[in-house]
């Protein structure tokens, strides 16, 4: 489920934030919220993307030992949107199918984080292995 | 001022707390502990949480809110979440989180009005929106 199209960085502005611990979660949410405002997302779409980012960023430092969040503005053509890449060098997700199932949790959450984040965005790509860690790429289009 | 830096006001037998636009994980956990302690100490019959300003509820925050409601119920108090923003409600539904057992109201005013009437049997255990 890796995403080769993530290497489209010339198209729009890209910013990167470190994710080390819980303190970085609010900063990440703020950055994503600001990006959604700039991109012209409506209120519901803003909230969905910020919430999805919150789930994935928390996973990144809780399960992946930290990593980074990359925010990429996608500009037309073909469509305007935002792409977020959350990556870590952690141990990877052992049972991916289970991790995407509601109610499955190995951490402090309700087990709705990964599967929930997937439902909140238009595109969701996940690459995970013990060697490469975990990278999640989510995209939401404006309108 | 509570340990979580979220003020908890006492209005008779009701505790009222207003959450800000941000709820980080650490603050949420401290607040849940502090609120439970105050429910026990004051013998409060109800807790109204004003979430009008809160613009994100992710699965962790949702879990804490459900835990707060459960702990308060075990201590004999009802919890009403007041003023949830509609984008937050839509997002929670897509996350698959209906906040079971948590009462809700459109506003603090609606919550207080509701709490002044006796609890109806069908409010438990599923929770319902108070109007």
Contacts between the chains, C-beta under 8 A, distances in Angstrom:
chain1	res1	chain2	res2	distance
A	22	B	24	6.8
A	22	B	25	5.6
A	22	B	26	6.3
A	25	B	24	6.5
A	25	B	25	7.1
A	26	B	22	5.9
A	26	B	24	5.6
A	29	B	22	7.6
A	29	B	56	6.3
A	33	B	55	7.9
A	43	B	87	4.9
A	44	B	86	7.7
A	44	B	87	4.5
A	44	B	90	5.5
A	44	B	91	7.5
A	46	B	87	7.1
A	47	B	55	6.7
A	47	B	56	6.7
A	47	B	85	7.7
A	47	B	87	3.8
A	47	B	88	6.1
A	47	B	90	7.4
A	47	B	91	5.1
A	48	B	87	7.6
A	48	B	90	7.6
A	48	B	91	5.3
A	48	B	94	6.9
A	50	B	55	7.7
A	50	B	56	5.4
A	51	B	56	5.5
A	51	B	57	7.4
A	51	B	58	5.1
A	51	B	91	5.0
A	51	B	95	7.1
A	54	B	56	6.1
A	54	B	58	4.2
A	54	B	60	8.0
A	55	B	58	5.5
A	55	B	59	6.1
A	58	B	25	7.5
A	58	B	58	7.5
A	58	B	60	6.4
A	102	B	96	4.9
A	108	B	25	7.9
A	108	B	60	6.7
A	108	B	63	7.5
A	109	B	59	4.7
A	109	B	60	5.3
A	109	B	63	6.1
A	110	B	59	4.7
A	110	B	60	7.8
A	110	B	62	6.4
A	110	B	63	4.7
A	110	B	97	6.7
A	111	B	59	7.6
A	112	B	59	4.4
A	112	B	62	7.8
A	112	B	95	5.1
A	112	B	96	5.2
A	112	B	97	5.9
A	113	B	58	7.6
A	113	B	59	5.0
A	115	B	96	7.5
A	116	B	59	6.0
A	116	B	94	7.0
A	116	B	95	3.8
A	116	B	96	6.1
A	116	B	97	7.5
A	119	B	94	4.9
A	119	B	95	7.2
A	119	B	96	7.8
A	120	B	91	6.6
A	120	B	94	5.7
A	120	B	95	7.1
